[in-house]
Amino acid sequence: MSSGTASRQDKLTDMEWKRKQGYDLIEKNFKNSEISKMLHVDRRTVYSWRVRKENDVGYENIKQKGAKSRLSEEQKKQLKKILEDGASQ
């Protein structure tokens, strides 16, 4: 990497990398059991990859949204200040 920038493979999480390899093997018509042995994952995982691929879902992780904050902006500012100040005696 002479340019000093990381390649896309360097940026993939381990699971994304395995999923990408799985997608490639699925395209090459390997069986789920063969793929699971090659990549050391459960056959059910390969099955879910196959379903994701058929539904045109990429191999990248899907960001989960999580619950909406119940704190107001003012409460968030107060909490941040309390945490930055630390515990007082």
N, C-alpha and C positions, 0 to 999 in steps of 0.2 A: 504494500500500500504506500506507494511513493507520494501520493498526493496528500496524505495526511488525513483523509476522510475514511470513515469506516464503510465497508461494503454493506449491502442490504443483508447478506447472510450474517454478518457480525451483529446486526441490530435485531435479528430474530430471536425470540425467546426459545428456550430448548423445546417447548411444546410446539411452537409454530414451525420450527425446523423439522421436527418429527412429522408433523401433519403435512408439511410440504412434501417430504419424502414419501409419505403415505399416498398423497394425491398422485405423485409421479408413478408409483408402483400400481395404483388403481388404473391409471391410464394405460399401463403396460399389461393389463389384464391378469395380474397376479391375484390369487385367491386371498380372502381375508386371513385365513390361517397362516399362509406363507408370509404375508406382510406383518402380521403380529409377531411371528418368530423373528423376522429380520430386524424389526424395530423395537423388539422387547416391550410390546404393549399388548393389552388384552384384545381378543378378537372383537369384543363388543365396541371397543374404541375404534377399531378399523371400520366396523359397520357404521358407526356414527359419522366417521369421516366420509364414507361412501355416500351417505345420505346428504351430508353437507355439500359435497361436491356436486351431486345430482341437482341440488337446489341452488347451485351457483353461489354458494357461500365460500368466501376465500379462506385460506388457511390461517389468516391473521386472527389473533385473539379478538373477541368481541368485547368492547368496553361495557361494563355493567354500570348502570346509572346510579343505583342506590336510592335510598329514601330522601325525600326533600327535607331540607333543614327546617326545624321548627323554631329556630332562633331568629329574632329580628336582626337587622343589620346592627342596631345599637347594642343588642345583647352579644353579638359576635365580637364587636369592638371591646366591650367590657371584659369578656372572657379572654380575649387576646392579651389585654393589659394585665389581668390577674395572672395569667400563665407566664408572661414576660417578667413580671415583678417577682415571681416565685413565692414560696411560702414565707410568711412572716410570723414572728413569735410574739 
